[in-house]
Amino acid sequence: MLDIVMYHYVRPLIGSRYPKIKGLEVDSFKRQIEFFAANRTVVSTLDVLNAVKGEFKLPKGAVWLTFDDGYKDHIEYVAPLLEKFGFDAAFFPVSDCYSKNQILDVNKIHYILA
């Protein structure tokens, strides 16, 4: 069995311009990573792909970390923590944000609601 944990915003929220955005405080993310390190087996994207092809058996307690949309949060806050713990993760940036310099409609909604 594989648990997939999907993240979006991971940033300091308190005191930010959008403190009510549906995101995760960096300290909370760090605690989650510490929990995974102590209690679970974080698997790599390659492990997941090989398991799907039947070439690898995922360990008990496997968890795959994924990050959607390619926010700068992922570079500033997420990557250093993953590196510190030696964890691999999958990142799924949205190319239009970068190639066309556009904000996704869903992100506009996030900010309006926050």
Number of C-alpha atoms within 10 A of each C-alpha: 10 16 12 13 11 13 17 16 21 23 22 17 17 10 8 10 10 16 15 14 15 15 16 16 16 18 13 13 17 17 11 12 20 14 11 17 14 9 11 16 17 24 20 17 16 13 17 19 12 14 14 12 10 10 11 13 13 18 14 10 14 18 21 20 20 16 19 15 17 17 18 12 15 21 11 12 18 21 15 12 18 16 10 8 14 10 18 17 20 14 17 12 13 15 12 11 14 11 8 8 9 11 12 13 8 9 11 11 10 15 14 10 11 12
